[in-house]
Amino acid sequence: MNTIFPEELSEGWLIIYINDIIVFSETWENHLTRLERVLQKIVQVNMKFSLKKCHFAYSELNTLGHVVSGLSLGIDKNKVAAVLLKPMPQTKKEMQSFLGFSGYYRQHIKDFAKIAKSLYKLCEQQTVYKIADKRVKAYEELKNSLTNSPFLLIPDWKLPFKLYIDACGEGLGAALHQTQIINDKPVEGPICFISRQIKPTEAIYGASQMECLCLVWALEKLHYYLDGTVFDVITDCNAVKSLLNMKTPNRHMLRWQIAIQEYRGNITIVHKSGNIHKNADGLSRWALAYTPENLAWVPQKGHHIEGICVTDIGTEFFNQAKESYEIDKNFHILSQLLMKYCKDPSL
């Protein structure tokens, strides 16, 4: 597939995953042009697609377990619905499966490494699989985080970023945020969350060293967002503010000082006290509760149907739907484009 669309891939508006093709654009006119280019190549190589599995001109798309739109990236609630129904895993294999699934969405989960630390230890070869209250709590917290995770903003490279960092004895964590205009209002929201556990050699570091380590690690992990851009670092540790200009650093600090010199001129380190050092949730969160309103809800034994109500919505509704298609100019343009390349008589 990659050899069929080399130019489109290099231009950055087409994504291929195995046999899935995603075309995205900023404007409707651009989208039609790009879609026609893709359809032309599909016809040239005699490739066939099932029309039932194709989706055209969507403003939001469910793909690879995510809900993707022009503004944000979220977790597909249908993918995590089944997780809510599962009790605490009873074997290492079951726990490894759960951690693999939740790890796929770790960029959506604040402090993932800290929450999952005790569960990962449970999967170690030399550890006896023993369920304790602390681990059950961690499992439930991780499930909660999956189903109540915030939608992530799509980064706007013209706007500055905010990098929130925090470190403790259990792990390092960082959240990359940005303030964007959504519905004519400035909204600060997360772009991604990253975290990791503390290594044994790092456990001896003091609080100041740990915070500086967190900054260096976060800049390394997020360099593809922050390289060449203006951004603020928000921390509750004063030592981080002085890292760039520290005159007599120890060997660790000196190494880290050198590592972040490339960001000098673009980085501003802001100190906030611990009680106000919190990540803003600018985007609304959705909860997937196990209730009849949830699409994944299945009546348990003992839930009986007490009655059925059948309503005839009449032909007026369908007539209105047909009329809306007739006056929709964009629908006609897209329809003509597809009929030009599609051999399906049902189109």
C-alpha positions in Angstrom: 0.0 0.0 0.0 2.8 2.4 0.8 4.3 1.9 -2.6 1.0 2.9 -4.3 0.7 6.3 -2.5 4.3 7.5 -1.9 3.6 11.2 -2.8 0.5 11.3 -0.7 2.2 9.9 2.3 5.2 12.3 2.0 2.8 15.3 1.7 1.3 14.2 5.1 -2.4 14.1 4.4 -2.9 10.4 4.0 -2.4 7.6 6.6 -2.2 3.9 5.8 -2.6 1.1 8.4 -2.4 -2.4 6.9 -5.4 -2.2 4.5 -7.1 1.0 5.9 -6.6 4.4 4.2 -7.5 7.6 5.9 -7.6 10.9 4.0 -7.9 14.2 5.9 -8.0 17.8 5.0 -8.5 21.3 6.4 -11.0 22.4 3.8 -13.8 20.8 1.8 -12.3 21.8 -1.5 -8.9 20.3 -0.6 -10.6 17.1 0.6 -12.4 16.6 -2.7 -9.1 17.1 -4.6 -7.2 14.7 -2.4 -10.0 12.1 -2.5 -10.0 12.2 -6.3 -6.2 11.6 -6.4 -6.6 8.6 -4.1 -9.5 7.2 -6.2 -7.5 7.6 -9.4 -4.7 5.6 -8.1 -7.0 2.9 -6.7 -8.5 2.5 -10.2 -5.0 2.5 -11.8 -3.8 -0.5 -9.8 -7.2 -2.2 -10.0 -7.7 -2.2 -6.3 -11.2 -2.9 -4.9 -12.9 -1.6 -1.8 -16.2 -2.6 -0.2 -18.5 0.4 -0.3 -20.1 -0.7 2.9 -16.8 -0.4 4.7 -16.0 3.1 3.3 -16.9 6.3 5.1 -16.7 9.6 3.2 -16.8 13.3 4.3 -16.9 12.6 8.1 -16.0 15.3 10.5 -15.2 12.7 13.1 -14.0 9.1 12.7 -13.5 6.0 14.9 -10.2 4.3 14.0 -7.7 2.1 15.8 -9.6 2.4 19.1 -9.7 6.2 19.0 -12.2 8.9 18.1 -10.4 11.4 15.8 -11.7 14.8 14.8 -10.2 18.0 13.6 -10.0 19.3 17.1 -9.3 16.4 19.4 -8.3 12.7 19.9 -10.4 10.6 22.3 -10.8 6.9 23.3 -13.4 5.0 21.5 -15.9 4.3 24.3 -17.2 1.1 22.5 -13.6 -0.3 22.8 -13.4 0.1 26.5 -17.0 -0.7 27.4 -16.2 -4.4 28.0 -13.4 -3.5 30.4 -16.0 -2.1 32.8 -17.6 -5.5 33.1 -14.5 -7.4 34.0 -13.6 -8.1 37.6 -10.0 -8.1 38.9 -7.9 -10.5 36.8 -7.2 -13.8 38.6 -4.0 -14.8 36.8 -0.8 -13.2 35.6 -1.8 -13.8 32.0 -5.1 -12.0 32.4 -3.4 -9.1 34.2 -0.8 -8.8 31.4 -3.6 -8.7 28.9 -5.3 -5.9 30.8 -2.1 -3.9 31.2 -1.3 -4.3 27.5 -4.8 -3.0 26.6 -4.7 0.0 29.0 -1.1 0.8 28.1 -2.2 1.4 24.5 -4.2 4.4 25.8 -1.5 5.6 28.3 -1.2 9.0 26.6 -4.8 9.7 27.7 -4.2 8.7 31.3 -2.5 11.1 33.8 0.0 9.3 36.1 -0.4 6.0 34.3 2.9 4.6 35.5 2.2 5.5 39.1 -1.3 3.9 39.1 -0.2 0.7 37.3 3.1 0.2 39.3 1.7 -2.3 41.7 -0.1 -4.2 38.9 3.1 -4.5 36.9 4.9 -5.8 39.9 2.2 -8.5 40.2 3.2 -9.7 36.7 6.9 -10.2 37.5 8.2 -13.7 37.2 9.4 -14.1 40.8 6.3 -12.6 42.3 3.5 -14.8 43.6 0.2 -13.7 42.2 -1.7 -12.4 45.2 -4.6 -10.0 45.1 -4.5 -7.3 47.8 -6.8 -4.3 48.5 -4.1 -1.9 47.2 -4.0 -3.7 43.8 -7.7 -4.0 43.5 -7.9 -0.2 44.1 -5.2 0.4 41.5 -7.1 -1.8 39.0 -10.4 0.0 39.6 -8.6 3.4 39.3 -7.0 2.4 36.0 -10.4 1.3 34.7 -11.9 4.6 35.8 -9.2 6.5 34.0 -9.9 4.6 30.8 -13.6 5.4 30.8 -13.3 9.0 32.1 -10.2 10.1 30.2 -10.2 13.6 28.6 -10.2 14.1 24.9 -6.8 15.2 23.8 -6.4 18.4 21.7 -4.8 18.2 18.3 -1.7 20.5 18.6 -1.7 23.8 16.8 1.9 24.5 15.9 1.3 28.3 15.7 0.4 28.5 19.4 2.7 28.2 22.5 2.6 25.0 24.6 2.5 24.5 28.4 4.4 21.6 29.9 3.3 20.6 33.5 5.9 18.4 35.3 5.8 16.6 38.6 7.9 13.9 40.3 7.6 11.9 43.4 9.1 8.8 45.0 7.0 6.5 42.8 7.4 8.0 39.3 7.8 10.9 36.9 4.8 12.5 35.2 4.2 15.3 32.6 1.3 16.8 30.8 1.5 18.8 27.6 -1.2 21.4 27.3 -2.2 24.1 24.9 -4.8 26.9 25.0 -6.9 27.0 21.8 -10.0 28.9 20.7 -13.0 26.5 20.7 -16.5 27.8 20.1 -15.1 31.4 20.3 -13.7 30.8 23.8 -10.1 30.2 24.9 -9.9 26.6 26.3 -6.8 25.0 27.8 -6.7 21.3 27.3 -4.2 18.4 27.3 -2.4 17.2 24.2 -0.8 14.1 25.9 0.2 12.6 29.2 3.4 10.8 29.8 4.7 9.0 32.8 7.2 6.3 33.9 8.4 4.6 37.1 11.5 5.6 39.0 14.6 3.5 38.3 16.4 1.9 41.3 19.4 4.2 40.7 17.2 7.3 40.8 15.5 6.4 44.0 18.3 8.0 46.0 17.8 11.4 44.4 16.5 14.3 46.4 13.3 16.2 45.6 15.1 18.9 43.6 17.1 16.4 41.6 14.0 14.4 40.9 12.1 17.4 39.6 15.0 18.4 37.3 15.3 14.8 36.1 11.5 14.9 35.3 12.0 18.1 33.2 14.9 16.6 31.2 13.1 13.3 30.6 9.9 15.1 29.6 11.7 17.3 27.1 13.4 14.3 25.6 10.1 12.4 25.3 8.2 15.4 23.8 10.9 16.9 21.7 8.9 16.3 18.5 6.3 18.7 19.9 8.6 21.3 21.6 11.6 21.5 19.3 11.7 25.0 17.8 8.5 26.1 19.6 7.9 28.5 22.4 6.6 26.9 25.6 6.3 27.3 29.4 7.3 24.7 32.0 5.0 24.7 35.1 6.6 23.2 38.2 6.2 23.4 42.0 10.0 23.2 42.5 12.1 26.3 42.6 15.3 24.3 41.8 14.0 23.7 38.3 13.8 27.4 37.6 17.6 27.8 38.3 18.7 24.7 36.3 19.4 26.6 33.1 21.7 29.2 34.9 23.0 27.1 37.8 26.7 28.2 38.3 28.0 25.3 40.4 25.9 22.2 39.5 26.8 18.7 40.6 27.6 16.1 37.9 23.9 15.1 37.5 22.7 18.7 37.2 25.6 19.6 34.9 24.6 16.8 32.5 21.0 17.8 32.6 21.9 21.5 32.2 23.7 20.7 28.9 20.8 18.5 27.7 18.3 21.4 27.8 20.5 24.1 26.4 19.0 23.6 22.9 15.7 25.0 24.4 17.3 28.2 25.7 15.4 31.2 24.4 12.2 29.2 23.8 11.6 27.9 27.3 10.2 29.8 30.3 10.1 28.0 33.6 7.2 29.1 35.9 7.0 28.2 39.5 3.6 27.4 41.1 3.1 26.2 44.6 1.9 22.7 45.1 -1.7 23.5 46.0 -2.4 25.3 42.7 -0.1 23.2 40.5 -2.9 21.2 38.8 -3.5 20.4 35.2 -6.5 22.2 33.8 -9.1 20.1 32.1 -10.3 22.4 29.4 -12.3 19.7 27.6 -15.4 18.1 28.9 -15.0 14.5 30.0 -17.5 11.7 29.1 -18.2 8.9 31.5 -19.2 5.5 30.4 -21.4 4.2 33.2 -22.8 0.7 33.2 -26.4 1.8 32.8 -29.2 1.1 30.3 -28.2 4.3 28.5 -24.8 2.7 27.7 -24.7 1.0 24.3 -22.7 -1.9 25.8 -25.2 -2.5 28.6 -26.6 -6.0 28.6 -29.5 -7.0 30.9 -28.4 -9.5 33.5 -30.4 -12.5 34.6 -33.6 -11.4 36.4 -34.1 -8.4 34.1 -37.3 -9.2 32.2 -39.0 -7.3 29.4 -42.2 -6.0 30.8 -43.6 -4.5 27.7 -42.9 -3.4 24.1 -44.1 -0.1 22.6 -44.1 0.1 18.7 -44.3 3.6 17.2 -44.8 4.4 13.5 -42.7 7.5 12.7 -44.5 7.9 9.4 -43.3 8.8 5.9 -42.8 12.5 6.7 -39.5 11.9 8.5 -38.1 10.0 5.5 -39.3 12.6 3.1 -37.6 15.3 5.0 -34.4 13.3 5.0 -34.6 12.9 1.2 -35.3 16.6 0.7 -32.2 17.5 2.8 -30.0 15.5 0.5 -31.5 17.1 -2.6 -30.6 20.6 -1.4 -27.2 19.7 0.0 -24.7 20.9 -2.6 -21.7 19.2 -0.9 -23.6 15.9 -1.0 -24.2 16.2 -4.8 -20.5 17.1 -5.4 -19.3 14.1 -3.4 -21.9 11.8 -4.9 -20.8 12.7 -8.5 -17.1 12.2 -7.6 -17.8 8.7 -6.2 -20.0 7.6 -9.1 -17.1 8.6 -11.4 -14.9 5.9 -9.9 -17.3 3.5 -8.3 -18.7 0.5 -10.3 -21.3 -0.4 -7.6 -24.8 0.0 -9.2 -26.3 0.6 -5.8 -24.5 3.9 -5.4 
